[in-house]
């Protein structure tokens, strides 16, 4: 019998994805002031990973979840796009679309039921060995990307005598000299 992923496993997978994708985007797009682009890139990430052979995002993979059509096959690109856009309708009204999971024996949220998608748990014998160490994998990746991002930030020189950013111009203007 197939075991389906519940709310907390799916929620943790989404949190992992947001943390990892935002860290990678911060690394790749550092210095660019385009925060409005992040949600669209995250949405594209979720869509394309769900139609990939992995059948789910990196967070879902670490949590042992697949995204499948009801027949067990992969989602089409159109269904994956519709499913991820429909998540907005599930989340916006205070997350009420997730309450549907309590009533559904296959633990489908509203956007899953509309798109005819299920999220079965990957059997333990099929999970990659790294999944046993998922906490350390995620922690390591977050430390790596945050460290790289911190290293890439421009540094401000500090004038230690005045405890403020260094200025190349003097603090005072020289007094005008008068000819004798």
N, C-alpha and C positions, 0 to 999 in steps of 0.2 A: 504494500500500500504506500502511496506517495505521501510524504510529509511536506506540508506547505509552510513557507516562511511567515512568521507572525509579525506583528507591528514592531516590536522592539528590535528585532533582528534587521528588519528593513530600515527602521529609523537610524540605527547605528551605521548601516551601510551608506545611507545618504549623508550622514555627518562625515564619515570618512571621505566620501567623494568630494564633498564641498571643501574640506580641509586640504586634501591632496591637490585638487584641481586649482583652488585659489593659490596655493603655494607655488605650483608650477606656473600659473599665469603671472603671479607676481615676479617670478624669476624671469620669465620670457618677456614680459611687457614692462619691466621696471623702467621707470623714468617717463612712461607715457601716462598721461592723465585721461584714461578712458575707462572709469569704473562702470559705466553703463553697459559696457560690452561683456562684462563677466557673466551675467545671467544667460545671455545668448550663447556664449561659448560653453557654459555648463550644460545647457539644454542640448546643444549639438553633441557634446561629449556623451551624454546619456543616450541619445538617439543612436549614434553610430556604434557605441559599444554593445547596445542591445541587439543589433543586427549582425554583429561580428560573431565569429566562431565561439567566443567566450560567453556569449548570450547574457551579457550583463556588464556592469561597470566594474572597476577595480575594487570598489568598496563591497559590491555584491559578491564578487569572487572571493574576497577575503572572508566574508561572512557565510560563504557556502550557499549562495542563492543563484538560481538561473532565472531568466525571463524567457518564457516560452509561450507559444500559441497554445490554445486549449488542446490541440491534437499532439502536443509535445515537440513540434518543430520550431524552427526559428521564426521570429516575427519578421514581417516584411518591413521595408523602410517606411512605408506609409502608416502602417499600424504602430510602429515604434514612435513615429513623430506624433501621431494622434494621441497615443497613450501618454506621452510626456507633456504635451500641451494640455491634455485633459487633467493632468495632476493639479493644475491651477484651480480648476473647478472643485477638486477634492479638498484642496488646502484652504482656499480663500474663505469659505464660510466656517471659520473656526475649526477646520480639519474634520468637519462632520462626515465627509466622504470616507474617512477611515473607519468610522463606526460600522459601516457596512461589513467590514471584516469580521465583526463579532457575530453577524447573522449568517454569513456565508461559510459553508463547510470547507471550501477551498481557500479561505482567507483572502479573498479578492477584495481589494479596495474598489471604490466606485469606478475609478478610471480603468482598472483592470477588467472589471465586469463589462464595461461598455466596449472595450477593445478586444474582449475575449482572450485575455492573457492570464496566465497563472505564473506564480513564482514558487516553484518547488525547491526544496532544499536539496543540495547535491549530496548524494550518499557519501558517507565518510571514506569508503574505499576509493571513490573517484576524486576526492578532494586532493589538491596538491599538498605535498609535504609541508610547504611553507605555511599553509593554513593553520597548522598547529602552533605556529609562532606569530600569528597575525598581529597581536598587540605590538610585538617588538619590530615587526616589519613596518607597520604604520608609524610608530614612534621614530624609528630610524630615518624613514623618508621625510617626516616632518622636520626633524632636527637637521637633516642634510639640506633641505630646501630653505629653511629659515636661516641657517648659517650662511649659505651661499647668498641669499638675498641681503643679509646684513653686511656681508663682505662687499657687495656690489654698490651699496649706498654711498653717495658722495660724503666725504668727511669735511667738517667745518673746522678750520684752524681756530684755536682758542688762545687768546692773549692771557696767559696765566697771571700776569701782574694786575690785570683789570677784571679778570674773570668774565670776559665777554668775547664774542666772536672777533677774530683778528680783522683789523681794518688797515688797508694799505695807505690810507690818507691820514695825516696827523689829526689829533683831537682838536688842536687849536690852529688858528690861522696866525701866521707870523704878523707881528705889528708892522704897520707900514713904516718904512724908513723915510725920513724926511731929508732932503739934501741940505747940507750945511751951507 
